[in-house]
Amino acid sequence: MIPITLLTLFIVAISGITTIPFSIGLLAVSTVLFKKSWVFFLALGLGLFLDLISIRSLGYTGLIFTIFVFLIWLYERKFEIQTTAFVFISTSLGSLAYLKIFDYQQIFPQALVNSLLAILFFKLLWLRLDPHSETI
């Protein structure tokens, strides 16, 4: 839980500097590894905070993040989601959708960078946490 808290604070600090949606990667990894309901609240809180920083209408980003987490949970029943391929694909598609909805430029390189960082974070957390324990 401590790595997620520290990463959340880091992402909040970086979000005002760059247009890469690092929070999509954070949400994908948190949803895949922890499978807890607090991820919905994290998605909503990150979305509201990003709306405040970006000076947008409140709720749009939180709604997108919540739908993103819901879609990952929906595919949990059909696919093995605790793989790097799933994290890469879900983060790429989520980043592309987010960047396209908010009309950013150069969405493909940003989505690729975000997906690679999400995979790196996923691997680091996967090594730190025991995937077979019941406490995840």
C-alpha positions in Angstrom: 0.0 0.0 0.0 2.9 2.3 0.7 4.3 2.1 -2.9 0.9 3.0 -4.3 0.6 6.0 -2.0 4.0 7.3 -2.9 3.4 6.7 -6.6 0.1 8.5 -6.4 1.7 11.5 -4.8 4.4 11.5 -7.4 1.9 11.3 -10.2 -0.1 14.2 -8.8 3.1 16.2 -8.7 4.1 15.3 -12.3 0.6 15.8 -13.7 0.8 19.5 -13.8 4.1 19.4 -15.8 3.5 16.9 -18.6 0.5 15.7 -20.7 1.3 12.0 -20.5 -1.5 10.4 -18.5 0.6 8.6 -15.9 -2.5 8.1 -13.8 -3.9 5.6 -16.4 -0.9 3.4 -15.8 -1.2 3.7 -12.1 -4.9 2.7 -12.2 -4.2 -0.2 -14.5 -1.5 -1.6 -12.3 -3.5 -1.0 -9.1 -6.6 -2.7 -10.6 -4.6 -5.7 -11.9 -2.6 -6.3 -8.8 -4.9 -5.4 -5.9 -8.5 -6.1 -7.2 -10.0 -4.0 -4.4 -12.9 -1.6 -4.4 -10.7 1.3 -3.2 -9.3 1.6 -6.7 -12.6 3.1 -7.8 -12.2 5.8 -5.2 -8.6 6.3 -6.3 -9.7 6.7 -9.9 -12.4 9.3 -8.9 -10.0 11.2 -6.6 -7.2 11.3 -9.2 -9.7 12.4 -11.9 -11.1 15.2 -9.8 -7.6 16.4 -8.8 -6.4 16.4 -12.5 -9.5 18.4 -13.4 -8.6 21.0 -10.8 -5.0 21.2 -12.0 -6.0 21.3 -15.7 -8.8 23.9 -15.1 -11.4 21.7 -16.7 -15.0 20.9 -15.8 -15.0 18.8 -12.7 -15.9 15.1 -13.2 -14.9 14.3 -16.8 -11.5 12.8 -16.0 -12.9 11.0 -12.9 -15.6 9.5 -15.1 -13.1 8.4 -17.7 -10.9 6.8 -15.0 -13.8 5.1 -13.3 -15.0 3.6 -16.7 -11.4 2.5 -17.4 -11.2 0.6 -14.0 -14.6 -0.9 -14.6 -13.6 -2.2 -18.1 -10.5 -3.8 -16.6 -12.7 -5.5 -14.0 -15.1 -6.6 -16.7 -12.3 -8.2 -18.7 -11.0 -10.0 -15.6 -13.5 -12.7 -16.1 -12.5 -13.4 -19.8 -8.7 -12.9 -19.7 -5.8 -13.4 -17.5 -5.2 -9.9 -16.4 -2.1 -10.3 -14.3 0.3 -10.3 -17.3 2.5 -7.7 -18.8 0.7 -8.0 -22.1 -2.6 -7.1 -20.6 -1.1 -4.2 -18.7 0.5 -2.9 -21.8 -2.6 -3.2 -24.0 -5.0 -1.8 -21.4 -2.7 1.1 -20.6 -2.1 1.8 -24.3 -5.8 1.8 -25.1 -6.7 3.8 -22.0 -4.1 6.4 -22.8 -5.1 6.6 -26.4 -8.7 7.1 -25.4 -7.9 9.7 -22.7 -5.6 11.7 -25.0 -8.1 11.6 -27.9 -11.0 12.6 -25.7 -9.1 15.7 -24.4 -7.7 16.4 -27.9 -4.0 16.2 -27.1 -1.3 16.1 -29.9 1.1 13.2 -30.6 -1.0 10.7 -28.8 0.8 7.5 -30.0 4.3 8.4 -28.5 2.7 9.5 -25.3 0.6 6.3 -25.0 3.7 4.2 -25.7 5.8 5.9 -23.1 3.0 5.6 -20.6 2.5 1.9 -21.3 6.2 1.2 -20.9 6.4 3.0 -17.6 3.3 1.1 -16.5 4.9 -2.2 -17.3 8.1 -1.2 -15.4 6.0 -0.3 -12.4 4.0 -3.5 -12.7 7.1 -5.6 -12.8 8.6 -3.8 -9.8 5.5 -4.3 -7.7 5.1 -7.9 -8.9 8.5 -8.7 -7.6 7.9 -6.9 -4.3 4.5 -8.4 -3.7 3.9 -12.1 -3.5 1.3 -12.8 -6.2 0.1 -16.0 -4.5 -0.6 -14.5 -1.1 -4.1 -13.8 0.1 -3.3 -10.2 1.3 -3.2 -8.7 -2.1 
